[in-house]
C-alpha cells in the first residue's frame, strides 16, 4: 500500500521544474503588461480620445444650458405679459408655470453635469501630464527589478505600482466605457430632444414681438408694432375707419368692428393653443434630456470608477 502511494507521488525535480516554468510565465506576463501600459501612457492616443469626448460632451451641455436659459427667459416674458382688449384679457402666465419650473430644474441639473465634466477634464489633464508618465515609468521599472531580485518589501512595491496604474488608467477606462454607451444608446435621442427644446425656445422668444394690442398697467390700450396710430379713436384702431361718409356713425361701427378684429388678431398672433401644444410636447423632451445628462455625465462615470476601484481592492487583497 505504501509502495503504491509512493509510486503515484510526482518526483521532486519534475514538480520544481513545473513551478519554475509557471513562475517564469507569470513574471513575463507581468513584465509585458507593464511595458504595454507604459507605452500606451506615453503614446497618448487613449488620452486624446478621452479628452475629445469630454470636450464634445462639455460643449453639448453648455449649448443645452444656453438653450434652456433662453427658453426660460422667453417664458418669463410671456408670464409677465397681460394681453387683452378693453375689459377682456388673456393671462397665459399660469399655464406656463409647470414647464417654467421644469426648465429651471433642467438648468440646475445641467450645472451639475457641466461641473462633473470639468472635473473629469481637469483630472485627465493631470494624469496624462509628463510628470505622471515619468512616475508610472519609474514605478514599472521598480516592479520589474523587484520581480528579478525580490526583497522584504515586495508586497508593498506591488501594491504601490498597482495603485499608480489604477490612478493612471481608471478614469480613462471609465470615460472610454462611458463614450461607448453614449454613442450606442444615448447620443441620437439626446440630439433629438435638444433640437426640440431649441425649436420651442425660438418659437417662444419670437412671440412677444408679434403682439398687436397690449393692455397697459392703467388699463389703457397701447398700440403694438403692427398697428399704425393716428389721433383719437381712429388712431387707436389704425386706419380701419378711413373713407367713411358719416364720421360719427361710422366711427362707432368701425370701433366695434375694430375691437372684434383686433381681438381675433391677438388670438391669431399669439397662437395660444399652438403654444400650449408645443410646451406640453416639450415636457417629455426636457425630462428625457435631464435623465440622459444625469446618467451619462454623473452616474455612469461614478459607476465605472466604482467598479474599477472595487476590482482593484479585490486584487490588492
C-alpha positions as CSV (number, residue, x, y, z in Angstrom):
1,X,0.0,0.0,0.0
2,X,2.8,2.4,0.9
3,X,4.7,1.4,-2.3
4,X,1.6,2.3,-4.4
5,X,1.2,5.7,-2.8
6,X,4.9,6.3,-3.3
7,X,4.6,5.5,-7.0
8,X,1.8,7.9,-7.5
9,X,3.6,10.9,-6.0
10,X,5.5,13.1,-8.5
11,X,9.2,13.2,-8.3
12,X,10.6,16.4,-6.7
13,X,12.7,17.5,-9.7
14,X,9.6,17.4,-12.0
15,X,7.5,19.4,-9.5
16,X,10.1,22.1,-9.0
17,X,10.6,22.4,-12.8
18,X,6.9,22.9,-13.3
19,X,6.7,25.6,-10.7
20,X,9.7,27.3,-12.2
21,X,8.1,27.4,-15.6
22,X,4.9,28.7,-14.3
23,X,6.8,31.4,-12.3
24,X,8.7,32.5,-15.4
25,X,5.5,32.7,-17.4
26,X,3.9,34.8,-14.7
27,X,6.8,37.1,-14.5
28,X,6.9,37.6,-18.3
29,X,3.2,38.3,-18.3
30,X,3.6,40.9,-15.6
31,X,6.6,42.5,-17.3
32,X,4.9,42.5,-20.7
33,X,1.7,44.1,-19.3
34,X,3.7,46.8,-17.5
35,X,5.7,47.6,-20.7
36,X,2.5,47.8,-22.8
37,X,0.8,50.1,-20.2
38,X,3.8,52.4,-20.1
39,X,3.9,52.5,-23.9
40,X,0.2,53.3,-24.1
41,X,0.6,56.0,-21.4
42,X,3.4,57.7,-23.3
43,X,1.7,57.2,-26.7
44,X,-1.3,59.2,-25.5
45,X,-3.9,58.1,-28.1
46,X,-6.4,56.9,-25.5
47,X,-5.9,60.2,-23.6
48,X,-6.6,62.2,-26.7
49,X,-9.8,60.3,-27.5
50,X,-11.0,60.7,-23.9
51,X,-10.3,64.4,-23.9
52,X,-12.1,64.8,-27.2
53,X,-15.2,63.0,-25.9
54,X,-15.1,65.1,-22.7
55,X,-14.8,68.3,-24.7
56,X,-17.7,67.3,-27.0
57,X,-19.9,66.4,-24.1
58,X,-19.0,69.7,-22.3
59,X,-19.8,71.7,-25.4
60,X,-23.2,69.9,-25.8
61,X,-24.0,70.5,-22.1
62,X,-23.2,74.2,-22.5
63,X,-25.3,74.5,-25.6
64,X,-28.2,72.8,-23.9
65,X,-27.8,75.1,-20.9
66,X,-27.8,78.2,-23.1
67,X,-31.0,76.9,-24.9
68,X,-32.7,76.2,-21.5
69,X,-31.9,79.6,-20.2
70,X,-33.1,81.3,-23.4
71,X,-36.4,79.3,-23.2
72,X,-36.7,80.2,-19.5
73,X,-36.3,83.9,-20.4
74,X,-38.9,83.8,-23.2
75,X,-41.4,82.0,-21.0
76,X,-40.8,84.6,-18.2
77,X,-41.6,87.4,-20.6
78,X,-44.9,85.6,-21.6
79,X,-45.8,85.1,-18.0
80,X,-45.4,88.8,-17.2
81,X,-47.5,89.8,-20.2
82,X,-51.2,90.5,-19.9
83,X,-52.7,90.6,-23.3
84,X,-56.2,91.9,-24.0
85,X,-58.6,94.5,-25.4
86,X,-60.8,96.7,-23.3
87,X,-62.3,94.8,-20.4
88,X,-61.3,91.4,-21.8
89,X,-57.8,90.0,-21.3
90,X,-55.8,86.8,-21.6
91,X,-53.4,85.7,-18.9
92,X,-51.2,82.9,-20.1
93,X,-48.6,83.0,-17.3
94,X,-50.3,80.5,-15.1
95,X,-50.5,77.9,-17.8
96,X,-46.7,78.2,-18.3
97,X,-45.7,77.8,-14.7
98,X,-45.2,74.0,-14.8
99,X,-42.8,74.0,-17.8
100,X,-41.0,77.0,-16.5
101,X,-40.3,75.3,-13.2
102,X,-39.2,72.2,-15.1
103,X,-36.8,74.3,-17.2
104,X,-35.3,75.8,-14.1
105,X,-34.7,72.3,-12.7
106,X,-33.2,71.3,-16.1
107,X,-30.8,74.2,-15.9
108,X,-29.8,73.3,-12.3
109,X,-29.1,69.7,-13.4
110,X,-27.0,71.0,-16.4
111,X,-24.9,73.0,-13.9
112,X,-24.0,69.7,-12.1
113,X,-23.3,67.9,-15.4
114,X,-21.0,70.7,-16.6
115,X,-19.2,70.7,-13.3
116,X,-18.8,66.9,-13.5
117,X,-17.4,67.1,-17.0
118,X,-15.0,70.0,-16.0
119,X,-13.7,67.9,-13.1
120,X,-13.1,64.9,-15.4
121,X,-11.3,67.2,-17.9
122,X,-9.0,68.5,-15.2
123,X,-8.2,65.0,-13.9
124,X,-7.5,63.8,-17.4
125,X,-5.1,66.6,-17.9
126,X,-3.3,65.8,-14.6
127,X,-2.9,62.0,-15.2
128,X,-1.8,62.5,-18.8
129,X,0.9,65.0,-17.9
130,X,4.6,64.4,-18.4
131,X,5.3,64.1,-14.7
132,X,2.7,61.4,-14.1
133,X,4.0,59.4,-17.1
134,X,7.5,59.6,-15.6
135,X,6.1,58.4,-12.3
136,X,4.4,55.5,-14.0
137,X,7.6,54.5,-15.9
138,X,9.7,54.6,-12.7
139,X,7.1,52.5,-10.8
140,X,7.0,50.0,-13.6
141,X,10.8,49.7,-13.7
142,X,10.9,49.3,-9.9
143,X,8.4,46.4,-10.1
144,X,10.4,44.7,-12.8
145,X,13.6,45.0,-10.7
146,X,11.7,43.7,-7.6
147,X,10.5,40.7,-9.6
148,X,14.1,39.8,-10.5
149,X,15.5,40.5,-7.1
150,X,12.8,40.2,-4.5
151,X,13.0,42.0,-1.2
152,X,11.1,42.0,2.0
153,X,9.1,45.0,0.7
154,X,8.0,43.2,-2.5
155,X,4.3,43.1,-1.4
156,X,4.3,46.9,-0.7
157,X,6.1,47.6,-4.0
158,X,3.5,45.6,-6.0
159,X,0.6,47.3,-4.2
160,X,2.2,50.7,-4.9
161,X,2.7,50.1,-8.6
162,X,-0.8,48.7,-9.0
163,X,-2.2,51.8,-7.3
164,X,-0.3,54.0,-9.7
165,X,-1.6,52.0,-12.7
166,X,-5.2,52.3,-11.4
167,X,-4.9,56.1,-10.9
168,X,-3.4,56.5,-14.3
169,X,-5.9,54.4,-16.3
170,X,-9.1,54.1,-14.2
171,X,-10.6,57.5,-15.3
172,X,-9.5,56.9,-18.9
173,X,-11.2,53.5,-18.9
174,X,-14.3,54.9,-17.3
175,X,-14.5,57.7,-19.9
176,X,-14.0,55.2,-22.7
177,X,-16.8,52.9,-21.4
178,X,-19.0,56.0,-20.9
179,X,-18.3,57.1,-24.5
180,X,-19.2,53.6,-25.9
181,X,-22.5,53.5,-24.0
182,X,-23.3,57.1,-25.0
183,X,-22.7,56.6,-28.8
184,X,-24.6,53.3,-28.9
185,X,-27.7,54.2,-26.8
186,X,-27.9,57.9,-25.8
187,X,-26.4,60.3,-28.3
188,X,-29.1,60.2,-31.0
189,X,-32.0,60.6,-28.6
190,X,-30.3,63.4,-26.7
191,X,-29.7,65.3,-30.0
192,X,-33.4,65.0,-31.0
193,X,-34.5,66.2,-27.5
194,X,-32.2,69.2,-27.5
195,X,-33.3,70.1,-31.1
196,X,-37.0,70.1,-29.9
197,X,-36.2,72.3,-26.9
198,X,-34.3,74.8,-29.1
199,X,-37.2,74.8,-31.5
200,X,-39.6,75.7,-28.7
201,X,-37.2,78.3,-27.5
202,X,-37.2,80.0,-30.9
203,X,-41.0,79.8,-31.0
204,X,-41.5,81.3,-27.6
205,X,-38.9,84.1,-27.9
206,X,-40.4,85.1,-31.3
207,X,-43.9,85.6,-29.9
208,X,-43.6,88.8,-27.7
209,X,-42.6,90.8,-30.9
210,X,-45.9,89.8,-32.6
211,X,-48.4,91.2,-30.0
212,X,-50.8,93.7,-31.6
213,X,-52.7,95.1,-28.7
214,X,-51.3,95.0,-25.1
215,X,-53.1,96.4,-22.1
216,X,-51.0,98.9,-20.1
217,X,-50.8,98.9,-16.3
218,X,-53.5,101.6,-16.0
219,X,-55.9,99.6,-18.2
220,X,-55.4,101.7,-21.4
221,X,-54.6,100.1,-24.7
222,X,-51.2,100.5,-26.2
223,X,-50.5,100.1,-29.9
224,X,-48.3,97.3,-30.9
225,X,-45.7,97.0,-33.7
226,X,-48.3,96.1,-36.4
227,X,-50.7,98.9,-35.6
228,X,-50.5,102.3,-37.4
229,X,-51.6,105.0,-35.0
230,X,-53.1,108.4,-35.7
231,X,-55.0,110.9,-33.5
232,X,-58.0,109.9,-31.3
233,X,-60.1,106.8,-31.5
234,X,-59.3,106.4,-35.2
235,X,-55.6,106.4,-34.3
236,X,-56.1,103.6,-31.7
237,X,-57.7,101.4,-34.3
238,X,-55.4,102.3,-37.1
239,X,-57.0,103.1,-40.4
240,X,-59.9,100.7,-40.1
241,X,-62.4,103.7,-40.1
242,X,-61.0,105.6,-43.1
243,X,-63.0,106.7,-46.1
244,X,-66.4,106.8,-44.2
245,X,-69.3,109.0,-45.2
246,X,-70.7,109.7,-41.8
247,X,-67.8,110.2,-39.3
248,X,-69.8,109.8,-36.1
249,X,-71.9,106.8,-37.1
250,X,-69.2,105.0,-38.9
251,X,-66.7,105.7,-36.2
252,X,-68.9,103.8,-33.7
253,X,-69.4,101.0,-36.2
254,X,-65.7,100.9,-37.1
255,X,-64.7,101.0,-33.4
256,X,-66.9,98.0,-32.7
257,X,-65.6,96.0,-35.7
258,X,-62.1,97.1,-35.0
259,X,-62.2,95.7,-31.4
260,X,-63.5,92.4,-32.7
261,X,-61.0,92.2,-35.5
262,X,-58.2,93.3,-33.1
263,X,-59.3,90.6,-30.6
264,X,-59.2,88.0,-33.3
265,X,-55.8,89.3,-34.4
266,X,-54.4,89.0,-31.0
267,X,-55.7,85.4,-30.6
268,X,-54.3,84.5,-34.0
269,X,-51.0,86.2,-33.4
270,X,-50.4,84.6,-30.0
271,X,-51.3,81.1,-31.2
272,X,-52.1,80.2,-27.6
273,X,-53.3,76.7,-28.5
274,X,-50.2,76.1,-30.5
275,X,-48.0,77.4,-27.7
276,X,-49.8,75.1,-25.2
277,X,-49.4,72.2,-27.5
278,X,-45.7,72.8,-28.0
279,X,-44.9,73.3,-24.3
280,X,-46.8,70.1,-23.4
281,X,-44.8,68.2,-26.0
282,X,-41.5,69.7,-24.8
283,X,-42.1,68.5,-21.3
284,X,-41.2,64.9,-22.4
285,X,-38.2,66.1,-24.2
286,X,-36.9,68.0,-21.2
287,X,-37.5,65.1,-18.9
288,X,-35.6,62.7,-21.2
289,X,-32.8,65.2,-21.6
290,X,-32.5,65.5,-17.8
291,X,-32.3,61.7,-17.4
292,X,-29.7,61.3,-20.2
293,X,-27.4,64.2,-18.9
294,X,-27.7,62.9,-15.3
295,X,-26.9,59.3,-16.5
296,X,-24.0,60.0,-18.9
297,X,-22.3,62.9,-17.1
298,X,-22.7,62.0,-13.5
299,X,-23.9,58.4,-12.8
300,X,-22.1,56.4,-15.4
301,X,-18.6,57.8,-14.6
302,X,-19.2,57.1,-10.9
303,X,-20.4,53.6,-11.6
304,X,-17.5,52.7,-13.8
305,X,-15.0,54.2,-11.4
306,X,-16.6,52.3,-8.5
307,X,-16.4,49.0,-10.4
308,X,-12.7,49.6,-11.3
309,X,-11.8,50.6,-7.7
310,X,-13.7,47.6,-6.3
311,X,-11.9,45.3,-8.6
312,X,-8.5,46.8,-7.7
313,X,-9.3,46.5,-4.0
314,X,-10.1,42.8,-4.5
315,X,-6.8,42.3,-6.4
316,X,-4.8,44.0,-3.7
317,X,-6.3,41.7,-1.0
